[in-house]
Amino acid sequence: MNKNNKNEKKSFGDISILIFRIVSIIIIAICLVILYRWHQNNVENDAIIDELGEFATLEDSTSNTDEQPAEGSTNEESKLSVDFNELKAKNSDTVAWVRVNNTNIDFPVVKADSNNYYLKRNFKKESNGAGWIFADYRNSFDNLDKNTIVYGHNRRNGTMFSNLSLFMGNSWNFENENTYFYFATESASYKAEIFSVYMMKASKLTIPNSFADEIEFQNYVQGLKDLSIHNFNVEIQGSDNIVTLCTCDNTNQNRIVVHAKLIEQ
């Protein structure tokens, strides 16, 4: 091999190393930007959650009477009180509030004309990868459908609807206040009694909001009970309404789903 060929090979090798280093730096820079933006999205939403928290409070049902709650009470008769006037002044898309006991799920719920709108927008309608908690666009809140459906992202930092994954673990104790959550709309406040919790492949999951008749509804409810990882022993009549909370798992291949019976307070 002559000297020129050796020099050419050396030059080619140097160029390859240089290109590799440049590409590596670009990839690292892109990753850092993505991580920074992910962090900023979380920070922005945390600030919004703190700001809105004052508009939803739990009121004891005995607060307007002389009766005092019993010592050690689980506060099961508490009622979620929400200032929807203030919330709608900030975002007219506000339709509800959901609070799940012993989790950080405590959010106003919004609704748009498409389920895609709030996937990457926060409560202020600003671009945000964390999105917001939103109701299915098909749902009516003037008169609730048989099934009101609420979605939220499963964020790796444990925010939005991430805490629903706690229901899938063996450490979650489905007793007392863990058997229900709170759900409020402009017209009513509800205690939502959980009757089904499960995980399903996203490609197989279909969640209807309305039914042809009460028989179809009850058949659907029985199917949800059969899917549940836990037996809640909640009786549901054909005249009842339910609420569904849904998020993805960390693989984005499955959905974690929680169904509850709505009991107006």
N, C-alpha and C positions, 0 to 999 in steps of 0.2 A: 504494500500500500504506500503510495507516494505521500509526500508532505501535504500537498494541496487537499487530498481526500481526507486526511486526518484533521486538517483545519476546518474543512467543510462540516465534518461530523461534529466537531467540537462546537462550532457556531450553531449548528442545528440543535444540539443538546442544550446550549445556553439559552437559545430562544424558547425551547420547549419549557424549560424551568421557569423562565421569565413569564411566559403565558400562564403556566400553572399557578404561579404566585399571584399574578394579577387577578385571575379568575377566582382564586381562593379569597383574596381580599374583598372582591365584589360580593361573593356569596356571604362572607362574614358580615359585611356592611349591610346587606339586605336583611339578614337574620336579626341584626341589632336593631334595625329600623322597625321590623315586624314586632320584635319583643317590646320595644319602646312604645309603639302604638298600642299593643295589647295592654300594656300597663296603663297607659293614659286613658284608654277606654274604660278600664276598671275604676280608675281614680275619678273620672268624670261621673260615672254612674253612682259611685259611692257618695259623691257630693250631692247628687240629686236625691238619692234615697234619704240622706240625712235631712235635706231640706223639706221633703214631703212627709217625713215621719210624723210631724206634729198634727197632720190632718186626719189621722186615724188612731182612735183610742179604744181600749176595752173598758166598758162600763159595767159595773156589777148591777145585776137586776134588782138588788135590794137598795141601790143608792138613793132611790126616791122614797124609801119607806123607813120606818123605825127599826125594821128587822136587820139584825147583824148576821153576816155569814158565819157559819160554824167554824170553830177552830180546826185547822187542817183541811179546810174545804179546797177542792180542786178547781173551784171557780167555774164549774161547768155551766152556770147560768149567766155567765158574762155575755155581753152583747157588743159587737163591733160597731162603733159609731164613727162615721166618716163625713167629713166636710166636703161634699161633692161640689159645692158652689166654688170654693177656693181651688179645688183641683181642676175643674172644668175651665176656670178662668186662666189657668196655666196651660191646659191642653184640653180642648173641647172633645177630643176622642176618648176621654176617660169614661168608663162604663161600670167599673166595679173596683173592689179591693179584696185581696186575698191575704190571709194571715194563717200560717201553719204552725201549730204549737211546737215548741222546742226545736225550731229551725230558724234560719235567718230569712225565710220567705215571708215578706211583709211588704207588699207592693200594691200600688194602684194598677189597675188593668185597663189597657187601652184597646181600641178596635178601629181598624181601617177597612177600606174597601177590598183589600187583598191581604192574605196571610203573609205575603212577602215584605210588606211595607216596614214593619217593626223588627224584622229579622236583623237589620243592621242600622237601626235608628233608635235613639233613646227616647225618654219621655218628652224631651224638649224638641223632638223631631230632628235632632242633629245626627250626622253620620257617626255611627258607633258600632264596632264589631260585636259588642256584647248584646246589642239589641235591647228589647224591653219585654215585659210580660204582657201578652196580648191575647185577646179573645178571637175565636174563629170568626171570620168575616160573615159567615152565614147566620150567626146567632143574633137573636133579637133581645134587647134589654128593656123595651117598653113592657113586654110580656114575655117572660122567660120561656125558652124552648124546653122540650123534655130533657135535653142534654145540652148544658152550657159547657163549652170547651175552651180551656185556657192553656196557652203554650208559653214556654220560656227556654232559653238556652241552658245547657249544662256546662258552666264555665269551670275551667280547671283550678281557678282560685276559690271555688266554693260559693260563688255568687249566683244570682238569678234563680233558676230552678234546680241548681246543682244538688241542694239538700234533699231533693226527692229520692236520690240514690240511697240515702240512709235507710229508706223503707225496705230496700232489697237486702240489707245486711242482717245477720243474726243478732247483732247487738241492739237493734231497734225493738223496743218493748211496746207492742200494740195493746196498751192498757190505759185506762183513765183518760187523761187529756191527749194521749197519742192516738186515740181512736176517732178523733174529729178535728176539724179546723174551722176557721171563720171565713165567711164569704158575704160581702155586702154589695148591694146595688143602690141606685138612687132611691128606689121605692121600698126596699126591704133589707133587713139584716138576717143572715141565716147561720145556723149551726150545721155544718156539713159532716154527716156521719160516714166515715170511710167504710166501704163494703167490698172493695176489690183493689188489689195492688199486684202488678205483674210486669214482666218485661217481654217484649215481642219484637220480632224482626220488623224493621220499618217498612219493608216491601209487602208485608202481610197485614199491616195495621190499617183498619178503616174505622173511623169514629163518626157515626151519624149524629146529627143534632135533632132530627125529628123522625117520627114513626107513623105508619099508616093507621095504627090503632093501639089500644092498651095491650092487647095480646102480643103484638109484635114487640112492643116496648118491654114487656115482662120477659119474653123469650130472650131478648138481647141482654137484659140485666142478669138472667140466670146464666147465660154464657160468660158474662164477666165474672160472676162468682166462681164459676168452674175454673176460670183461668187464674184466679187469685192464689198467691202463695200463702195466704192466711185466711182462716174462716172467721169472719167478723160477726156472724149471726145477726145481721141487720135485715129486717123485713122491709120489702119495698112493694108498694101497691101500684097498680096501673095508673093511678091518679097522681103519683109522686113525680117530682122532677129531680134530676141528678146534675152534678157538676163533675167535669173531668179535668185533671191536671196532667200535662204531658210534657216530657223532655226527652232528649237523646241520652244515650250512654256515652262514655268517653271514646268509643270507637266510631260513633255516628252511624252504626249499622243497626242498632236496636233502639227501641223507645221504652222508657219507663213511664207507666201509666197508673194514675190513681183516680178511682171513681168514688164519689160520695153522694149520699142522699141529702137533699136540701130540706132543712126544717126551719121554717120561718119563726123568728123570735119576737 
